[in-house]
Amino acid sequence: MNTARPCSKGDLRRSRLRRWAASQRRPAASHFVRGLCYGAGTLAASAAAIWLQQRF
């Protein structure tokens, strides 16, 4: 006796969404790390510019 209910359209959409999100996890992490690096570089350049302006 099969007691499992049939899949609805909503279940299929959620399943597809979960698979898509799982496949995008690595690229999202890569973009996040890249953003952190750009932010750190901007901070370093800004700090150096402010230091130079106040020093000279």
PDB file of N, CA, C, O and CB in Angstrom:
ATOM      1  N   MET A   1       0.842  -1.174   0.000  1.00  0.00           N
ATOM      2  CA  MET A   1       0.000   0.000   0.000  1.00  0.00           C
ATOM      3  C   MET A   1       0.888   1.240   0.000  1.00  0.00           C
ATOM      4  O   MET A   1       1.734   1.399   0.880  1.00  0.00           O
ATOM      5  CB  MET A   1      -0.958  -0.003   1.216  1.00  0.00           C
ATOM      6  N   ASN A   2       0.702   2.104  -0.969  1.00  0.00           N
ATOM      7  CA  ASN A   2       1.486   3.331  -1.087  1.00  0.00           C
ATOM      8  C   ASN A   2       0.723   4.461  -0.405  1.00  0.00           C
ATOM      9  O   ASN A   2      -0.353   4.851  -0.858  1.00  0.00           O
ATOM     10  CB  ASN A   2       1.780   3.677  -2.585  1.00  0.00           C
ATOM     11  N   THR A   3       1.279   4.980   0.677  1.00  0.00           N
ATOM     12  CA  THR A   3       0.605   6.054   1.423  1.00  0.00           C
ATOM     13  C   THR A   3       1.174   7.422   1.100  1.00  0.00           C
ATOM     14  O   THR A   3       0.692   8.427   1.622  1.00  0.00           O
ATOM     15  CB  THR A   3       0.713   5.803   2.914  1.00  0.00           C
ATOM     16  N   ALA A   4       2.184   7.481   0.252  1.00  0.00           N
ATOM     17  CA  ALA A   4       2.782   8.771  -0.097  1.00  0.00           C
ATOM     18  C   ALA A   4       1.810   9.561  -0.966  1.00  0.00           C
ATOM     19  O   ALA A   4       1.162   9.009  -1.855  1.00  0.00           O
ATOM     20  CB  ALA A   4       4.139   8.576  -0.832  1.00  0.00           C
ATOM     21  N   ARG A   5       1.721  10.836  -0.700  1.00  0.00           N
ATOM     22  CA  ARG A   5       0.821  11.668  -1.494  1.00  0.00           C
ATOM     23  C   ARG A   5       1.513  12.057  -2.794  1.00  0.00           C
ATOM     24  O   ARG A   5       2.740  12.139  -2.838  1.00  0.00           O
ATOM     25  CB  ARG A   5       0.387  12.933  -0.703  1.00  0.00           C
ATOM     26  N   PRO A   6       0.760  12.291  -3.833  1.00  0.00           N
ATOM     27  CA  PRO A   6       1.379  12.685  -5.111  1.00  0.00           C
ATOM     28  C   PRO A   6       1.993  14.078  -5.005  1.00  0.00           C
ATOM     29  O   PRO A   6       1.550  14.903  -4.206  1.00  0.00           O
ATOM     30  CB  PRO A   6       0.337  12.651  -6.256  1.00  0.00           C
ATOM     31  N   CYS A   7       2.997  14.325  -5.804  1.00  0.00           N
ATOM     32  CA  CYS A   7       3.672  15.627  -5.794  1.00  0.00           C
ATOM     33  C   CYS A   7       2.770  16.677  -6.425  1.00  0.00           C
ATOM     34  O   CYS A   7       2.140  16.440  -7.457  1.00  0.00           O
ATOM     35  CB  CYS A   7       5.028  15.557  -6.545  1.00  0.00           C
ATOM     36  N   SER A   8       2.720  17.823  -5.794  1.00  0.00           N
ATOM     37  CA  SER A   8       1.963  18.940  -6.361  1.00  0.00           C
ATOM     38  C   SER A   8       2.923  19.858  -7.109  1.00  0.00           C
ATOM     39  O   SER A   8       4.140  19.694  -7.033  1.00  0.00           O
ATOM     40  CB  SER A   8       1.198  19.725  -5.249  1.00  0.00           C
ATOM     41  N   LYS A   9       2.365  20.818  -7.827  1.00  0.00           N
ATOM     42  CA  LYS A   9       3.219  21.771  -8.544  1.00  0.00           C
ATOM     43  C   LYS A   9       4.095  22.564  -7.577  1.00  0.00           C
ATOM     44  O   LYS A   9       5.251  22.860  -7.876  1.00  0.00           O
ATOM     45  CB  LYS A   9       2.362  22.731  -9.382  1.00  0.00           C
ATOM     46  N   GLY A  10       3.533  22.907  -6.411  1.00  0.00           N
ATOM     47  CA  GLY A  10       4.300  23.658  -5.416  1.00  0.00           C
ATOM     48  C   GLY A  10       5.498  22.867  -4.911  1.00  0.00           C
ATOM     49  O   GLY A  10       6.578  23.423  -4.713  1.00  0.00           O
ATOM     50  N   ASP A  11       5.303  21.552  -4.701  1.00  0.00           N
ATOM     51  CA  ASP A  11       6.413  20.706  -4.257  1.00  0.00           C
ATOM     52  C   ASP A  11       7.510  20.650  -5.312  1.00  0.00           C
ATOM     53  O   ASP A  11       8.698  20.695  -4.990  1.00  0.00           O
ATOM     54  CB  ASP A  11       5.915  19.291  -3.939  1.00  0.00           C
ATOM     55  N   LEU A  12       7.103  20.550  -6.570  1.00  0.00           N
ATOM     56  CA  LEU A  12       8.097  20.492  -7.648  1.00  0.00           C
ATOM     57  C   LEU A  12       8.861  21.807  -7.760  1.00  0.00           C
ATOM     58  O   LEU A  12      10.071  21.813  -7.986  1.00  0.00           O
ATOM     59  CB  LEU A  12       7.419  20.163  -8.987  1.00  0.00           C
ATOM     60  N   ARG A  13       8.148  22.921  -7.599  1.00  0.00           N
ATOM     61  CA  ARG A  13       8.822  24.229  -7.653  1.00  0.00           C
ATOM     62  C   ARG A  13       9.827  24.363  -6.521  1.00  0.00           C
ATOM     63  O   ARG A  13      10.955  24.808  -6.735  1.00  0.00           O
ATOM     64  CB  ARG A  13       7.795  25.376  -7.582  1.00  0.00           C
ATOM     65  N   ARG A  14       9.416  23.977  -5.309  1.00  0.00           N
ATOM     66  CA  ARG A  14      10.336  24.072  -4.160  1.00  0.00           C
ATOM     67  C   ARG A  14      11.542  23.163  -4.357  1.00  0.00           C
ATOM     68  O   ARG A  14      12.668  23.531  -4.019  1.00  0.00           O
ATOM     69  CB  ARG A  14       9.608  23.703  -2.846  1.00  0.00           C
ATOM     70  N   SER A  15      11.305  21.983  -4.902  1.00  0.00           N
ATOM     71  CA  SER A  15      12.403  21.053  -5.146  1.00  0.00           C
ATOM     72  C   SER A  15      13.377  21.643  -6.168  1.00  0.00           C
ATOM     73  O   SER A  15      14.593  21.576  -5.989  1.00  0.00           O
ATOM     74  CB  SER A  15      11.862  19.690  -5.638  1.00  0.00           C
ATOM     75  N   ARG A  16      12.831  22.220  -7.240  1.00  0.00           N
ATOM     76  CA  ARG A  16      13.673  22.849  -8.252  1.00  0.00           C
ATOM     77  C   ARG A  16      14.436  24.024  -7.670  1.00  0.00           C
ATOM     78  O   ARG A  16      15.611  24.226  -7.977  1.00  0.00           O
ATOM     79  CB  ARG A  16      12.832  23.306  -9.438  1.00  0.00           C
ATOM     80  N   LEU A  17      13.762  24.800  -6.827  1.00  0.00           N
ATOM     81  CA  LEU A  17      14.404  25.954  -6.193  1.00  0.00           C
ATOM     82  C   LEU A  17      15.540  25.500  -5.276  1.00  0.00           C
ATOM     83  O   LEU A  17      16.608  26.111  -5.265  1.00  0.00           O
ATOM     84  CB  LEU A  17      13.369  26.777  -5.396  1.00  0.00           C
ATOM     85  N   ARG A  18      15.316  24.443  -4.516  1.00  0.00           N
ATOM     86  CA  ARG A  18      16.377  23.925  -3.632  1.00  0.00           C
ATOM     87  C   ARG A  18      17.578  23.450  -4.431  1.00  0.00           C
ATOM     88  O   ARG A  18      18.721  23.714  -4.059  1.00  0.00           O
ATOM     89  CB  ARG A  18      15.844  22.776  -2.765  1.00  0.00           C
ATOM     90  N   ARG A  19      17.322  22.747  -5.532  1.00  0.00           N
ATOM     91  CA  ARG A  19      18.435  22.269  -6.367  1.00  0.00           C
ATOM     92  C   ARG A  19      19.196  23.442  -6.964  1.00  0.00           C
ATOM     93  O   ARG A  19      20.427  23.433  -6.997  1.00  0.00           O
ATOM     94  CB  ARG A  19      17.918  21.346  -7.492  1.00  0.00           C
ATOM     95  N   TRP A  20      18.460  24.473  -7.447  1.00  0.00           N
ATOM     96  CA  TRP A  20      19.115  25.642  -8.032  1.00  0.00           C
ATOM     97  C   TRP A  20      19.948  26.353  -6.976  1.00  0.00           C
ATOM     98  O   TRP A  20      21.087  26.736  -7.243  1.00  0.00           O
ATOM     99  CB  TRP A  20      18.073  26.608  -8.640  1.00  0.00           C
ATOM    100  N   ALA A  21      19.389  26.537  -5.765  1.00  0.00           N
ATOM    101  CA  ALA A  21      20.123  27.230  -4.693  1.00  0.00           C
ATOM    102  C   ALA A  21      21.382  26.460  -4.324  1.00  0.00           C
ATOM    103  O   ALA A  21      22.435  27.056  -4.097  1.00  0.00           O
ATOM    104  CB  ALA A  21      19.229  27.411  -3.445  1.00  0.00           C
ATOM    105  N   ALA A  22      21.278  25.141  -4.265  1.00  0.00           N
ATOM    106  CA  ALA A  22      22.447  24.330  -3.923  1.00  0.00           C
ATOM    107  C   ALA A  22      23.521  24.451  -5.004  1.00  0.00           C
ATOM    108  O   ALA A  22      24.713  24.463  -4.694  1.00  0.00           O
ATOM    109  CB  ALA A  22      22.044  22.852  -3.734  1.00  0.00           C
ATOM    110  N   SER A  23      23.109  24.539  -6.260  1.00  0.00           N
ATOM    111  CA  SER A  23      24.095  24.651  -7.338  1.00  0.00           C
ATOM    112  C   SER A  23      24.728  26.034  -7.387  1.00  0.00           C
ATOM    113  O   SER A  23      25.812  26.195  -7.948  1.00  0.00           O
ATOM    114  CB  SER A  23      23.448  24.337  -8.677  1.00  0.00           C
ATOM    115  N   GLN A  24      24.074  27.028  -6.812  1.00  0.00           N
ATOM    116  CA  GLN A  24      24.591  28.395  -6.830  1.00  0.00           C
ATOM    117  C   GLN A  24      25.387  28.752  -5.581  1.00  0.00           C
ATOM    118  O   GLN A  24      25.905  29.864  -5.475  1.00  0.00           O
ATOM    119  CB  GLN A  24      23.456  29.363  -6.990  1.00  0.00           C
ATOM    120  N   ARG A  25      25.488  27.834  -4.648  1.00  0.00           N
ATOM    121  CA  ARG A  25      26.159  28.136  -3.378  1.00  0.00           C
ATOM    122  C   ARG A  25      27.627  28.487  -3.584  1.00  0.00           C
ATOM    123  O   ARG A  25      28.112  29.464  -3.013  1.00  0.00           O
ATOM    124  CB  ARG A  25      26.043  26.951  -2.425  1.00  0.00           C
ATOM    125  N   ARG A  26      28.337  27.711  -4.386  1.00  0.00           N
ATOM    126  CA  ARG A  26      29.766  27.973  -4.596  1.00  0.00           C
ATOM    127  C   ARG A  26      30.017  29.294  -5.329  1.00  0.00           C
ATOM    128  O   ARG A  26      30.868  30.071  -4.896  1.00  0.00           O
ATOM    129  CB  ARG A  26      30.391  26.827  -5.382  1.00  0.00           C
ATOM    130  N   PRO A  27      29.302  29.572  -6.428  1.00  0.00           N
ATOM    131  CA  PRO A  27      29.504  30.879  -7.069  1.00  0.00           C
ATOM    132  C   PRO A  27      29.157  32.046  -6.142  1.00  0.00           C
ATOM    133  O   PRO A  27      29.824  33.080  -6.171  1.00  0.00           O
ATOM    134  CB  PRO A  27      28.664  30.970  -8.335  1.00  0.00           C
ATOM    135  N   ALA A  28      28.131  31.885  -5.334  1.00  0.00           N
ATOM    136  CA  ALA A  28      27.754  32.965  -4.409  1.00  0.00           C
ATOM    137  C   ALA A  28      28.868  33.196  -3.389  1.00  0.00           C
ATOM    138  O   ALA A  28      29.192  34.340  -3.069  1.00  0.00           O
ATOM    139  CB  ALA A  28      26.419  32.629  -3.683  1.00  0.00           C
ATOM    140  N   ALA A  29      29.452  32.117  -2.882  1.00  0.00           N
ATOM    141  CA  ALA A  29      30.556  32.250  -1.925  1.00  0.00           C
ATOM    142  C   ALA A  29      31.756  32.923  -2.596  1.00  0.00           C
ATOM    143  O   ALA A  29      32.443  33.739  -1.982  1.00  0.00           O
ATOM    144  CB  ALA A  29      30.962  30.860  -1.359  1.00  0.00           C
ATOM    145  N   SER A  30      31.996  32.578  -3.848  1.00  0.00           N
ATOM    146  CA  SER A  30      33.102  33.178  -4.588  1.00  0.00           C
ATOM    147  C   SER A  30      32.897  34.689  -4.752  1.00  0.00           C
ATOM    148  O   SER A  30      33.830  35.470  -4.564  1.00  0.00           O
ATOM    149  CB  SER A  30      33.246  32.509  -5.964  1.00  0.00           C
ATOM    150  N   HIS A  31      31.679  35.091  -5.101  1.00  0.00           N
ATOM    151  CA  HIS A  31      31.384  36.517  -5.240  1.00  0.00           C
ATOM    152  C   HIS A  31      31.506  37.237  -3.899  1.00  0.00           C
ATOM    153  O   HIS A  31      31.966  38.378  -3.845  1.00  0.00           O
ATOM    154  CB  HIS A  31      29.977  36.718  -5.818  1.00  0.00           C
ATOM    155  N   PHE A  32      31.099  36.578  -2.823  1.00  0.00           N
ATOM    156  CA  PHE A  32      31.193  37.176  -1.495  1.00  0.00           C
ATOM    157  C   PHE A  32      32.654  37.425  -1.120  1.00  0.00           C
ATOM    158  O   PHE A  32      32.997  38.497  -0.620  1.00  0.00           O
ATOM    159  CB  PHE A  32      30.518  36.269  -0.447  1.00  0.00           C
ATOM    160  N   VAL A  33      33.513  36.434  -1.363  1.00  0.00           N
ATOM    161  CA  VAL A  33      34.942  36.584  -1.048  1.00  0.00           C
ATOM    162  C   VAL A  33      35.567  37.671  -1.919  1.00  0.00           C
ATOM    163  O   VAL A  33      36.383  38.460  -1.444  1.00  0.00           O
ATOM    164  CB  VAL A  33      35.692  35.242  -1.248  1.00  0.00           C
ATOM    165  N   ARG A  34      35.182  37.710  -3.197  1.00  0.00           N
ATOM    166  CA  ARG A  34      35.701  38.751  -4.081  1.00  0.00           C
ATOM    167  C   ARG A  34      35.299  40.132  -3.575  1.00  0.00           C
ATOM    168  O   ARG A  34      36.105  41.062  -3.591  1.00  0.00           O
ATOM    169  CB  ARG A  34      35.195  38.541  -5.518  1.00  0.00           C
ATOM    170  N   GLY A  35      34.066  40.264  -3.130  1.00  0.00           N
ATOM    171  CA  GLY A  35      33.597  41.533  -2.583  1.00  0.00           C
ATOM    172  C   GLY A  35      34.365  41.930  -1.338  1.00  0.00           C
ATOM    173  O   GLY A  35      34.689  43.102  -1.151  1.00  0.00           O
ATOM    174  N   LEU A  36      34.659  40.949  -0.477  1.00  0.00           N
ATOM    175  CA  LEU A  36      35.466  41.240   0.712  1.00  0.00           C
ATOM    176  C   LEU A  36      36.859  41.741   0.324  1.00  0.00           C
ATOM    177  O   LEU A  36      37.382  42.672   0.935  1.00  0.00           O
ATOM    178  CB  LEU A  36      35.585  39.988   1.598  1.00  0.00           C
ATOM    179  N   CYS A  37      37.445  41.124  -0.684  1.00  0.00           N
ATOM    180  CA  CYS A  37      38.777  41.554  -1.138  1.00  0.00           C
ATOM    181  C   CYS A  37      38.737  42.962  -1.710  1.00  0.00           C
ATOM    182  O   CYS A  37      39.611  43.778  -1.417  1.00  0.00           O
ATOM    183  CB  CYS A  37      39.326  40.583  -2.191  1.00  0.00           C
ATOM    184  N   TYR A  38      37.723  43.254  -2.527  1.00  0.00           N
ATOM    185  CA  TYR A  38      37.595  44.614  -3.063  1.00  0.00           C
ATOM    186  C   TYR A  38      37.404  45.622  -1.933  1.00  0.00           C
ATOM    187  O   TYR A  38      37.977  46.711  -1.960  1.00  0.00           O
ATOM    188  CB  TYR A  38      36.414  44.698  -4.056  1.00  0.00           C
ATOM    189  N   GLY A  39      36.607  45.257  -0.953  1.00  0.00           N
ATOM    190  CA  GLY A  39      36.379  46.146   0.186  1.00  0.00           C
ATOM    191  C   GLY A  39      37.651  46.390   0.974  1.00  0.00           C
ATOM    192  O   GLY A  39      37.925  47.518   1.383  1.00  0.00           O
ATOM    193  N   ALA A  40      38.435  45.333   1.190  1.00  0.00           N
ATOM    194  CA  ALA A  40      39.696  45.473   1.930  1.00  0.00           C
ATOM    195  C   ALA A  40      40.677  46.348   1.148  1.00  0.00           C
ATOM    196  O   ALA A  40      41.383  47.167   1.737  1.00  0.00           O
ATOM    197  CB  ALA A  40      40.323  44.081   2.208  1.00  0.00           C
ATOM    198  N   GLY A  41      40.721  46.180  -0.162  1.00  0.00           N
ATOM    199  CA  GLY A  41      41.603  47.000  -0.990  1.00  0.00           C
ATOM    200  C   GLY A  41      41.196  48.463  -0.970  1.00  0.00           C
ATOM    201  O   GLY A  41      42.046  49.351  -0.899  1.00  0.00           O
ATOM    202  N   THR A  42      39.904  48.708  -1.033  1.00  0.00           N
ATOM    203  CA  THR A  42      39.403  50.079  -0.977  1.00  0.00           C
ATOM    204  C   THR A  42      39.720  50.714   0.369  1.00  0.00           C
ATOM    205  O   THR A  42      40.119  51.876   0.440  1.00  0.00           O
ATOM    206  CB  THR A  42      37.892  50.110  -1.236  1.00  0.00           C
ATOM    207  N   LEU A  43      39.540  49.949   1.424  1.00  0.00           N
ATOM    208  CA  LEU A  43      39.861  50.446   2.764  1.00  0.00           C
ATOM    209  C   LEU A  43      41.347  50.788   2.873  1.00  0.00           C
ATOM    210  O   LEU A  43      41.705  51.840   3.402  1.00  0.00           O
ATOM    211  CB  LEU A  43      39.476  49.403   3.832  1.00  0.00           C
ATOM    212  N   ALA A  44      42.202  49.911   2.378  1.00  0.00           N
ATOM    213  CA  ALA A  44      43.646  50.161   2.459  1.00  0.00           C
ATOM    214  C   ALA A  44      44.030  51.404   1.651  1.00  0.00           C
ATOM    215  O   ALA A  44      44.818  52.227   2.118  1.00  0.00           O
ATOM    216  CB  ALA A  44      44.434  48.932   1.952  1.00  0.00           C
ATOM    217  N   ALA A  45      43.483  51.542   0.456  1.00  0.00           N
ATOM    218  CA  ALA A  45      43.807  52.712  -0.369  1.00  0.00           C
ATOM    219  C   ALA A  45      43.298  53.993   0.280  1.00  0.00           C
ATOM    220  O   ALA A  45      43.992  55.010   0.278  1.00  0.00           O
ATOM    221  CB  ALA A  45      43.206  52.562  -1.778  1.00  0.00           C
ATOM    222  N   SER A  46      42.096  53.949   0.834  1.00  0.00           N
ATOM    223  CA  SER A  46      41.539  55.130   1.496  1.00  0.00           C
ATOM    224  C   SER A  46      42.347  55.505   2.729  1.00  0.00           C
ATOM    225  O   SER A  46      42.625  56.682   2.959  1.00  0.00           O
ATOM    226  CB  SER A  46      40.081  54.885   1.883  1.00  0.00           C
ATOM    227  N   ALA A  47      42.720  54.516   3.514  1.00  0.00           N
ATOM    228  CA  ALA A  47      43.515  54.781   4.716  1.00  0.00           C
ATOM    229  C   ALA A  47      44.869  55.376   4.349  1.00  0.00           C
ATOM    230  O   ALA A  47      45.352  56.296   5.010  1.00  0.00           O
ATOM    231  CB  ALA A  47      43.708  53.492   5.529  1.00  0.00           C
ATOM    232  N   ALA A  48      45.481  54.840   3.283  1.00  0.00           N
ATOM    233  CA  ALA A  48      46.768  55.376   2.846  1.00  0.00           C
ATOM    234  C   ALA A  48      46.621  56.815   2.353  1.00  0.00           C
ATOM    235  O   ALA A  48      47.471  57.657   2.642  1.00  0.00           O
ATOM    236  CB  ALA A  48      47.367  54.496   1.740  1.00  0.00           C
ATOM    237  N   ALA A  49      45.555  57.102   1.614  1.00  0.00           N
ATOM    238  CA  ALA A  49      45.338  58.461   1.113  1.00  0.00           C
ATOM    239  C   ALA A  49      45.116  59.434   2.265  1.00  0.00           C
ATOM    240  O   ALA A  49      45.675  60.531   2.268  1.00  0.00           O
ATOM    241  CB  ALA A  49      44.139  58.497   0.153  1.00  0.00           C
ATOM    242  N   ILE A  50      44.312  59.041   3.232  1.00  0.00           N
ATOM    243  CA  ILE A  50      44.068  59.918   4.389  1.00  0.00           C
ATOM    244  C   ILE A  50      45.361  60.119   5.176  1.00  0.00           C
ATOM    245  O   ILE A  50      45.655  61.233   5.611  1.00  0.00           O
ATOM    246  CB  ILE A  50      42.962  59.324   5.311  1.00  0.00           C
ATOM    247  N   TRP A  51      46.121  59.067   5.359  1.00  0.00           N
ATOM    248  CA  TRP A  51      47.387  59.165   6.094  1.00  0.00           C
ATOM    249  C   TRP A  51      48.342  60.105   5.372  1.00  0.00           C
ATOM    250  O   TRP A  51      48.983  60.949   5.997  1.00  0.00           O
ATOM    251  CB  TRP A  51      48.034  57.771   6.263  1.00  0.00           C
ATOM    252  N   LEU A  52      48.436  59.955   4.045  1.00  0.00           N
ATOM    253  CA  LEU A  52      49.322  60.830   3.273  1.00  0.00           C
ATOM    254  C   LEU A  52      48.868  62.287   3.323  1.00  0.00           C
ATOM    255  O   LEU A  52      49.702  63.188   3.416  1.00  0.00           O
ATOM    256  CB  LEU A  52      49.389  60.362   1.824  1.00  0.00           C
ATOM    257  N   GLN A  53      47.573  62.529   3.264  1.00  0.00           N
ATOM    258  CA  GLN A  53      47.058  63.901   3.313  1.00  0.00           C
ATOM    259  C   GLN A  53      47.371  64.554   4.654  1.00  0.00           C
ATOM    260  O   GLN A  53      47.700  65.739   4.708  1.00  0.00           O
ATOM    261  CB  GLN A  53      45.543  63.915   3.063  1.00  0.00           C
ATOM    262  N   GLN A  54      47.270  63.797   5.718  1.00  0.00           N
ATOM    263  CA  GLN A  54      47.504  64.379   7.032  1.00  0.00           C
ATOM    264  C   GLN A  54      48.990  64.461   7.355  1.00  0.00           C
ATOM    265  O   GLN A  54      49.409  65.293   8.159  1.00  0.00           O
ATOM    266  CB  GLN A  54      46.787  63.573   8.097  1.00  0.00           C
ATOM    267  N   ARG A  55      49.764  63.622   6.746  1.00  0.00           N
ATOM    268  CA  ARG A  55      51.200  63.588   7.042  1.00  0.00           C
ATOM    269  C   ARG A  55      51.948  64.673   6.278  1.00  0.00           C
ATOM    270  O   ARG A  55      52.878  65.272   6.818  1.00  0.00           O
ATOM    271  CB  ARG A  55      51.784  62.214   6.701  1.00  0.00           C
ATOM    272  N   PHE A  56      51.564  64.937   5.038  1.00  0.00           N
ATOM    273  CA  PHE A  56      52.317  65.892   4.205  1.00  0.00           C
ATOM    274  C   PHE A  56      51.478  67.095   3.910  1.00  0.00           C
ATOM    275  O   PHE A  56      51.932  68.011   3.225  1.00  0.00           O
ATOM    276  CB  PHE A  56      52.779  65.248   2.898  1.00  0.00           C
TER     277      PHE A  56
END
